Amino acid sequence: MLKLIFNFLIFPGFLFASCVGLIAGWVDRKVTARIQWRVGPPWYQNFVDIIKLSGKEIIVPQGAKAIFLLSPFAGLLSAVLAAVILGRSILVPAQSFVGDLIVLLYLLVIPAASLIFGASSSRNPLASVGASREMKMVLGYELPFILVAVVAIIKCEGAVKLGNILSYQMSFTSNLILPSGWVSPSGLIAFSVAILCMQAKLGFVPFDAAEAEQEIMGGTLIEYSGLPLAVFKLTKALLLYTMPLLLIVLFWGKDLRPAFLIVKYVSLLVVVILIKNTNPRLRIDQALRFFWGPMTVLALVAVVLALFGI
Amino acid sequence: MSHKIVVPIGPYHPLQEEPELFRLYVEGEKVVDLDIVIGYNHRGIEELSEHKHFDQVPFLVERICGICSTSHPFAYVNAVEDLAGIQVPERALYIRTIIAEMERIHSHLLWLGLAGHFIGYNTVWMWAWKYREPVLNVFEMISGNRNHYAMMKVGGVRRDIKNEDIPALKKAMDELVPALDLFRGAVVDDPVIQARLKGIGILTKEQCVDWCVEGPTARASGLNIDVRKDEPYGAYDRVDWNVIVHEDGDIFAKTLVRILELYESVSIIRQCLDKMPCGEIDANVKDIPPGEGIGRVEAPRGECFHYVRSDGTNRPTRHKVRAPSYMNVASNKVAAVGGTISDAAITLAAVDPCYCCTERTAVLDRGTDKKIMNGWDLIRLSQEKTERMRGK
């Protein structure tokens, strides 16, 4: 019991995951700044931001429901839970439970859902536009993302346990590589689709229409201040920890010694940051079309290829 | 869905730093109607101008806008010279043209950066402003100031461009061209930018005429109007250049027109630097006779118009200013309606509504709250920098 609480609160749960996430957020800010000829903040900036925000006054708009204040915490809890499940499956693959991948996929939707609930209950027209955009976004990227997860399951001979997916890759080969040593087409396609879905899940450009500061002034987050805003930021940081890790577990899990894991994580992070900085924001209808069109088709192709074993 | 929501853009909004209010009436994401409210920034310039003498007014009108800070004085001096029939020395005409074109370069680069920012492409924003910096440095070299250059004067210019500075100016222009190529490539070749900008916020040629649209906004819709060609002033009739016109009328065309105009500006500046004759820079005007005159200047955003009437005293009795954004902003009513909110954001910005920013800065010691530098110290710092640049 004590161990579970430790797992949930300290390692690999809340404390560890949020620290890694916040530092990853700093890497994002720093690299972005360097790309844009700026200096960028010091490494502790995101921690200071969270601490400062939590001490600020909480303003609740008139007529907002209780859900306005509850939803950030629901998002945070599910993000922490996702981080714990994923972290434990990497630490002790044998102990993961059947169907934890499915649970994880559900848990990773809840932060977005909490944003939608919170924004809709704030009674702000800009927030409602943001919420509707976020909703469309979720509808857009979830389908290809689940298909991509299916590719990993097929390639690992039907394992729906994260632990089994990992141990299969460790004992044979990572899902990106065929046993013959060639690059696996299905793995590569699915991995690329997954990266773009991750981009959308993290709410980064070009898929940040729900928050578009220049159009709807932060959209979903516009009415949030103080602690709830800090909680949303923390949830974002946790997702920034969880999502690349999930992709590594699903496709790139051959060797997960800490040094390798860090290199893989950072390289995925850099890919995300580069996409973010070399694209303008897509309109929500374009983003939706992008995910339901090319992305879903590619994911389906990957599923079929995976069924043929290549 | 017939339920209309009002999405306000302004008076305080991250999109447009200046106080303007656009009320977007939306159904879902679609903009069905638009209200434009301006007038938050009224400063009584015309009235102020009638209480200053003719030589003080350029300093005042320069401060109408921080970005077109030479277009307004240029139009004003044109108006007064038209009124008094003053013959301006050749060299002054060339210097005026160089300054006006450099202003166009820095203004268009500024817009390009902001346009990038408005569609969420912050890298373009930072890069455009980085390459704008050398242009501001050149201004500092010539006039001592980055933004309010105070070059225009009735009858000539206030400062000469020294012949020994010309190589540095030419070098700055040469170094600008690769940066322009970079931006042209980035805009023309990027499929995502095309997806965001093509077919958006279209103004047809007829709508442009109906709404009196001017400048690059009109030229992107196929209207071949440019005061520099239609009624040449300065040295524009002495150099060889083209009016950039595109037919599409969408935001992409507006972007392209502005980028291509940058090349024309560079070419105009190079020719002016080559052809600039030696001689006087000031006609030494003493008296302004009674009468009235108009001055038209192609500002970066369109035609800037000044009307001045004199009764023979040393003050204008009437001074009327019409800035291009006054005409262009209204056209949003047709350009933005029918698109989505995302499109509206960039459409409202695509006419390049004029921003002006003034700020006074003080540097404080965080521990003791003691003032380390005040405004004067900062001015001294910047003067030292100018001296260093001139020394090089």
Chai-1 contact restraints between the chains, C-beta under 6 A:
chainA,res_idxA,chainB,res_idxB,connection_type,confidence,min_distance_angstrom,max_distance_angstrom,comment,restraint_id
A,Q36,B,T123,contact,1.0,0.0,6.0,A-B,restraint_1
A,Q36,B,M126,contact,1.0,0.0,6.0,A-B,restraint_2
A,W37,B,M126,contact,1.0,0.0,6.0,A-B,restraint_3
A,W37,B,K130,contact,1.0,0.0,6.0,A-B,restraint_4
A,P125,B,I5,contact,1.0,0.0,6.0,A-B,restraint_5
A,P125,B,V7,contact,1.0,0.0,6.0,A-B,restraint_6
A,V205,B,G120,contact,1.0,0.0,6.0,A-B,restraint_7
A,E213,B,P14,contact,1.0,0.0,6.0,A-B,restraint_8
A,Q214,B,P14,contact,1.0,0.0,6.0,A-B,restraint_9
A,Q214,B,L15,contact,1.0,0.0,6.0,A-B,restraint_10
A,Q214,B,F118,contact,1.0,0.0,6.0,A-B,restraint_11
A,Q214,B,A345,contact,1.0,0.0,6.0,A-B,restraint_12
A,E215,B,I341,contact,1.0,0.0,6.0,A-B,restraint_13
A,E215,B,S342,contact,1.0,0.0,6.0,A-B,restraint_14
A,E215,B,A345,contact,1.0,0.0,6.0,A-B,restraint_15
A,M217,B,P14,contact,1.0,0.0,6.0,A-B,restraint_16
A,N277,B,T123,contact,1.0,0.0,6.0,A-B,restraint_17
A,N279,B,V192,contact,1.0,0.0,6.0,A-B,restraint_18
A,P280,B,I119,contact,1.0,0.0,6.0,A-B,restraint_19
A,P280,B,G120,contact,1.0,0.0,6.0,A-B,restraint_20
A,P280,B,Y121,contact,1.0,0.0,6.0,A-B,restraint_21
A,P280,B,V192,contact,1.0,0.0,6.0,A-B,restraint_22
A,P280,B,I193,contact,1.0,0.0,6.0,A-B,restraint_23
A,P280,B,R196,contact,1.0,0.0,6.0,A-B,restraint_24
A,R281,B,I119,contact,1.0,0.0,6.0,A-B,restraint_25
A,R281,B,G120,contact,1.0,0.0,6.0,A-B,restraint_26
A,R283,B,S342,contact,1.0,0.0,6.0,A-B,restraint_27
A,Q286,B,A195,contact,1.0,0.0,6.0,A-B,restraint_28
